[in-house]
């Protein structure tokens, strides 16, 4: 089945020049000596903020210098149709940017930044599904100062095709659902999921696909997580296996570090997170592909903190070291999206927002035929993912969650590629339950028999 059309609209290469002559008489500090930021808005999409670097007035922004992407909007076919504005009364689509001097945030309920000016970039998204389009690349005058002394704002706005495979769970991961591939109004089953408990005395509860590898996998499982038995508040042993339509296991997610309440509390803390291994079949056994850590954030946000990293295969010598691809927080109340998007890491020396490096010349891993066990890991660390990789919808606590998974086409070369992302999405979704306060009872599908009897 064909992928779904998507367009990625990006805003980048931001810079600000403010001539000394433009300094207002009442200002104590010239804007160039204080932080600058902007707010980027596209219709009803969530507002995005970005830092704007200041450059000296006599400097020219080198077009060859690629800066981190400041904002990205991911547009589906339905989004594009809506933004096109079929009605004759619809206003012309524009990207609106407000530039501020000063620090972001509020003081006593009042915005602390001072509005310097606004910029509007007209957009015509027709045809962007098929070809890349640059809407603006250069300087724009902002502010209302005298001619010749106005501030100059540099930006690059472009749209490019970003086709994706879309997968939809038809039930909650703990209920062992089917997974469908979606293309427009057409859907067809591609995977089945089997939820089970790995650390239980009843071997019959395990997925049959994991029983054969149980002995061989236990040795390396201990090197990535903990099999420790802890009395009291803990959730452990959850596992979900993804099968193709022939019944063969093509990916799995296994909880290797229990989700344990920190001392004196009923929450999983950042200092002692639970973790999952995302596994792929190879050489007659499971091979670790990635690791997901999750915990419950403290404070007013009370969100789900997570960190996902890829694990290289060091020629048979398994190592717990990996490369972090995603690290953020989701609202446990409203939910949100788990996203792996490395766009901001490309072109700035390979440094992402979390300060971790990724080679700027990196390319997607090469995937070999199904089950061979050779997934291009020998090219690490240079053979890694780039750009938008995947996203998965996550519902808040107490809500029925049927994750939708989007995977960029360049990152899917075989069945196991897609299945690994589906298993990762299931692990993220299950982490919301694993990180629930221990004062709250989980649904019966997530409780082992001994817990139910207790």
C-alpha positions in Angstrom: 0.0 0.0 0.0 1.2 3.5 -0.8 2.3 5.9 1.9 0.2 8.9 2.9 1.1 12.4 1.5 2.5 14.8 4.1 4.2 18.2 3.8 6.8 19.5 6.2 6.8 23.3 6.5 9.9 24.6 8.2 11.1 28.0 9.5 14.8 28.4 10.0 18.0 30.5 9.5 16.7 33.1 11.9 18.8 36.2 12.6 18.2 39.8 13.7 20.2 43.0 13.0 19.3 46.1 14.9 21.2 49.3 14.0 22.4 51.4 16.9 20.4 54.3 15.6 17.2 52.5 16.1 17.7 52.6 19.9 14.6 54.3 21.5 15.5 57.2 23.7 13.6 55.7 26.6 15.4 52.4 26.4 18.0 51.6 29.1 19.4 48.6 27.3 19.8 48.3 23.5 18.0 45.2 22.2 21.2 43.7 20.9 22.5 43.2 24.4 19.3 41.4 25.6 17.8 38.1 24.4 15.5 38.1 21.3 12.8 35.6 20.5 9.9 35.1 18.2 6.4 33.5 18.2 5.5 31.6 15.0 1.9 31.0 14.1 0.2 29.1 11.3 -3.6 29.3 11.4 -5.0 27.1 14.2 -1.8 25.1 14.7 -0.2 25.4 18.2 2.0 28.5 18.6 5.7 27.8 18.4 8.5 29.9 20.1 12.1 30.2 19.0 15.3 32.1 20.0 16.5 34.7 17.5 20.3 35.2 17.4 21.5 38.7 17.1 24.2 39.6 14.6 26.2 42.9 14.2 24.5 45.5 11.9 27.4 45.4 9.4 27.3 41.6 9.0 25.7 39.8 6.1 24.0 36.5 6.9 25.9 33.9 4.8 23.5 31.9 2.8 25.8 28.9 2.9 25.6 28.8 6.7 22.7 26.5 7.7 21.2 27.1 11.1 19.0 24.9 13.2 15.4 24.7 12.3 13.4 27.0 14.5 9.9 25.6 13.9 8.3 22.8 12.0 4.7 22.2 11.0 3.7 18.7 9.8 0.8 18.9 7.4 -1.4 16.0 6.4 -3.5 15.9 3.3 -6.6 16.9 5.3 -4.6 19.8 6.8 -3.5 21.0 3.3 -7.1 20.8 2.1 -8.3 22.8 5.1 -5.5 25.4 4.7 -6.2 25.8 1.0 -9.4 27.6 1.9 -11.9 26.4 -0.7 -14.3 29.2 0.2 -14.1 32.5 -1.8 -14.3 34.3 1.5 -11.2 32.6 2.9 -8.2 34.9 3.6 -4.9 34.2 1.9 -2.8 31.8 3.9 0.1 33.4 5.7 2.7 32.4 8.3 2.8 35.1 11.0 5.9 35.8 13.1 6.1 38.2 16.0 9.6 39.3 17.1 10.4 40.3 20.6 13.3 41.6 22.6 13.8 40.5 26.2 13.3 37.2 27.9 10.4 34.8 27.2 7.8 34.3 29.9 5.7 36.5 32.1 6.3 38.6 35.1 3.3 39.2 37.4 1.0 38.0 34.6 2.5 40.5 32.1 4.6 39.3 29.1 8.2 40.3 29.8 9.2 40.6 26.1 8.9 43.9 24.1 7.3 43.6 20.7 9.8 44.7 18.1 7.7 44.0 15.0 5.7 41.5 13.0 6.4 39.6 9.8 3.9 37.9 7.5 5.0 35.4 4.8 2.4 34.4 2.2 2.1 30.7 1.6 0.8 28.8 -1.5 0.9 25.1 -0.5 -0.5 23.9 -3.8 1.8 21.4 -5.3 4.1 21.0 -2.3 3.1 17.3 -2.0 5.1 16.7 -5.1 8.0 19.2 -4.9 9.8 21.4 -2.5 9.0 25.2 -2.5 10.9 28.1 -0.9 8.5 30.9 0.2 11.1 33.2 1.6 14.9 33.3 2.1 16.4 36.6 3.1 16.0 39.7 5.1 12.7 41.5 6.0 12.5 45.0 7.5 10.6 45.0 10.8 9.6 47.8 13.2 8.5 51.4 12.6 11.8 53.2 13.0 13.0 55.9 10.5 14.0 54.7 7.1 17.5 53.3 7.1 17.5 52.5 10.8 14.9 49.8 11.0 15.7 46.3 12.3 16.3 43.5 9.8 15.0 40.0 10.3 16.4 37.0 8.4 14.5 33.8 7.9 14.0 30.9 5.6 10.5 29.4 5.0 10.1 26.3 2.9 7.8 23.3 2.4 8.9 19.9 1.2 7.2 16.6 0.6 7.5 14.2 3.6 5.4 11.1 2.8 4.7 8.7 5.7 3.4 5.3 6.4 0.5 5.6 8.9 -0.5 2.8 11.3 -3.5 2.6 13.6 -4.0 0.3 16.6 -7.6 -0.9 16.7 -7.5 -1.2 20.5 -5.3 -0.5 23.5 -1.9 -2.2 23.4 -2.6 -4.2 26.6 -5.6 -5.7 24.9 -3.5 -7.4 22.2 -4.9 -5.4 19.2 -4.5 -5.6 15.5 -2.6 -2.8 13.7 -3.9 -1.4 10.4 -2.1 0.5 7.8 -4.0 3.6 6.7 -4.1 5.3 3.3 -6.8 7.9 3.0 -10.1 6.1 3.7 -8.6 2.6 3.1 -7.2 0.5 5.9 -5.8 -3.0 5.9 -4.4 -5.2 8.7 -0.6 -5.5 8.7 0.3 -6.6 12.3 -1.1 -8.3 15.3 0.1 -7.5 18.9 0.3 -9.9 21.8 0.6 -8.5 25.3 2.0 -10.8 28.0 3.9 -10.9 31.3 7.6 -11.8 30.9 8.6 -12.2 34.5 6.0 -14.7 35.8 6.1 -18.2 36.9 3.4 -19.2 34.5 5.2 -19.7 31.2 1.9 -20.2 29.4 1.2 -16.5 29.8 4.2 -15.6 27.6 3.9 -15.1 23.9 5.0 -18.2 22.1 7.4 -16.2 20.0 9.4 -15.3 23.1 9.4 -18.7 24.7 12.0 -20.1 22.3 14.4 -17.2 23.0 13.8 -17.0 26.7 17.0 -18.8 27.7 19.2 -17.0 25.3 17.8 -13.6 25.9 17.9 -13.6 29.7 21.7 -13.2 29.7 21.7 -9.9 27.8 18.5 -8.6 29.3 20.3 -8.2 32.6 22.9 -6.0 31.1 20.4 -3.5 29.9 17.9 -3.5 32.8 17.2 -5.1 36.1 15.4 -8.3 36.9 15.4 -7.5 40.6 12.5 -8.6 42.7 11.3 -5.7 44.8 8.5 -6.0 47.4 5.8 -3.3 47.4 5.2 -0.7 44.8 6.4 -1.9 41.4 5.2 -2.7 37.9 7.3 -5.2 36.0 7.5 -7.9 33.3 5.2 -6.3 30.7 5.9 -7.4 27.2 4.3 -6.8 23.8 5.2 -8.8 20.7 4.4 -7.6 17.1 3.6 -10.3 14.6 3.1 -10.1 10.8 0.1 -11.6 9.2 1.8 -15.0 8.8 2.3 -15.1 12.6 6.0 -14.5 12.6 7.4 -12.2 15.3 8.9 -9.1 13.7 9.4 -6.8 16.8 8.9 -6.7 20.5 9.0 -4.3 23.4 10.0 -5.8 26.8 10.1 -4.1 30.2 13.6 -4.7 31.5 13.7 -2.3 34.4 10.7 -2.3 36.7 8.7 0.9 37.2 9.2 1.3 41.0 7.9 4.0 43.3 10.7 6.1 44.8 11.1 5.9 48.6 8.4 7.8 50.5 6.3 8.5 47.4 3.9 6.7 45.0 5.5 7.8 41.8 8.3 6.7 39.5 11.0 9.3 39.7 13.5 10.6 37.1 16.4 9.4 39.2 15.1 5.8 39.0 13.1 5.4 35.7 11.6 2.2 34.4 12.8 1.1 31.0 11.9 -1.0 27.9 14.0 -2.7 25.3 12.7 -2.5 21.7 13.8 -5.7 20.0 14.2 -7.0 16.5 14.7 -10.6 15.3 18.1 -11.6 14.0 20.3 -14.7 14.0 17.6 -16.8 15.6 17.2 -14.6 18.6 16.0 -11.1 19.7 18.5 -8.2 19.1 18.2 -4.9 21.0 17.4 -2.0 18.7 16.5 0.8 21.1 15.8 1.6 24.8 13.0 3.7 26.2 13.1 5.1 29.7 10.1 6.7 31.3 9.3 8.4 34.6 6.7 10.7 36.2 7.7 14.4 36.4 7.2 16.3 39.6 5.7 19.8 39.9 2.7 21.4 38.3 3.2 19.7 34.9 2.9 16.2 36.4 3.9 14.9 33.0 5.4 11.7 31.6 9.1 12.2 31.1 10.8 9.9 28.5 14.1 9.3 26.8 14.7 7.1 23.7 18.0 6.0 22.4 19.3 3.7 19.7 21.5 0.8 20.8 24.4 -0.3 18.5 25.5 -3.9 18.1 29.2 -3.9 18.9 30.0 -7.1 17.0 28.6 -9.5 19.5 29.7 -7.6 22.6 26.5 -5.9 23.8 26.9 -2.4 25.2 24.4 -0.4 27.2 25.7 2.8 25.6 23.4 4.4 22.9 22.6 7.6 21.0 19.7 9.6 22.3 17.1 10.5 19.6 14.3 11.8 21.7 13.9 13.3 25.2 10.9 15.3 26.3 7.7 15.3 28.4 4.1 14.5 27.7 1.0 15.6 29.6 -0.4 12.7 31.6 -3.7 14.5 31.6 -4.2 15.6 28.0 -1.7 13.3 26.3 0.2 14.4 23.2 2.6 13.1 20.7 5.8 11.1 21.1 8.1 12.4 18.3 11.5 11.6 16.9 12.5 14.5 14.7 16.2 15.2 14.2 15.7 18.2 11.8 17.1 20.6 14.4 20.3 18.5 14.6 21.2 18.7 11.0 23.4 21.6 9.8 24.6 22.9 13.1 27.5 20.6 13.7 25.1 17.9 14.6 24.1 19.3 17.9 20.5 18.9 18.9 18.3 20.8 21.4 19.4 18.4 24.1 23.0 19.0 23.4 23.8 15.5 22.1 25.6 15.1 18.9 24.5 13.5 15.7 26.7 13.5 12.6 25.5 16.1 10.1 26.3 13.8 7.2 24.3 10.9 8.7 22.0 8.8 6.6 19.3 6.3 7.3 20.5 2.7 8.2 20.5 0.2 5.4 18.2 -2.7 6.2 18.9 -6.2 4.9 16.3 -8.8 4.0 14.0 -10.0 6.8 15.5 -12.0 9.6 19.1 -11.8 8.5 20.1 -9.9 11.6 22.2 -7.4 9.6 20.6 -3.9 9.9 23.5 -1.7 9.0 24.7 -1.5 12.6 28.2 -2.0 11.4 28.2 1.6 10.1 27.6 3.2 13.5 27.8 5.9 14.6 27.6 7.4 11.1 24.6 5.4 9.9 21.8 7.0 11.9 18.4 8.5 11.4 17.9 12.1 10.1 15.0 14.5 9.7 11.5 13.5 10.8 11.6 9.9 11.8 8.3 9.0 13.5 5.5 10.1 15.8 2.9 8.3 17.9 -0.2 9.7 19.5 -0.5 9.2 23.2 -3.8 9.6 25.2 -3.9 10.9 28.8 -4.6 8.8 31.8 -8.0 7.1 32.0 -8.7 7.6 28.3 -9.1 4.9 25.7 -5.8 4.9 23.7 -5.5 3.5 20.2 -2.2 4.9 19.1 -1.7 6.3 15.6 1.9 5.9 14.3 3.5 7.9 11.5 6.8 6.8 10.1 8.8 8.7 7.4 9.1 6.6 4.2 13.0 6.8 4.1 13.1 5.0 7.4 11.1 1.9 6.3 12.9 -0.5 4.1 11.4 -3.8 5.3 8.7 -5.2 7.6 10.9 -5.2 10.7 11.5 -1.4 10.3 7.8 -0.6 10.5 7.2 -3.2 13.2 10.0 -1.7 15.4 8.3 1.7 15.4 5.0 0.1 16.2 6.5 -1.7 19.2 8.1 1.6 20.3 4.7 3.3 20.1 3.1 0.5 22.2 5.9 0.9 24.8 5.3 4.7 25.0 1.6 4.2 25.5 2.0 1.5 28.1 4.5 3.7 30.0 1.6 6.1 30.7 0.0 3.3 32.8 3.3 2.1 34.2 4.0 5.6 35.5 0.6 6.1 37.1 0.6 7.0 40.7 0.7 3.7 42.7 -2.3 4.9 44.8 -4.3 4.3 41.6 -5.3 0.8 40.5 -4.5 -0.4 37.0 -7.0 -2.1 34.7 -7.1 -5.9 35.0 -5.2 -6.5 31.7 -2.1 -4.9 33.2 -2.2 -6.9 36.5 -0.8 -10.4 36.9 -2.9 -13.1 38.6 -1.2 -12.7 41.9 -2.0 -8.9 41.9 -5.6 -9.6 41.1 -5.9 -12.2 43.9 -4.3 -9.8 46.3 
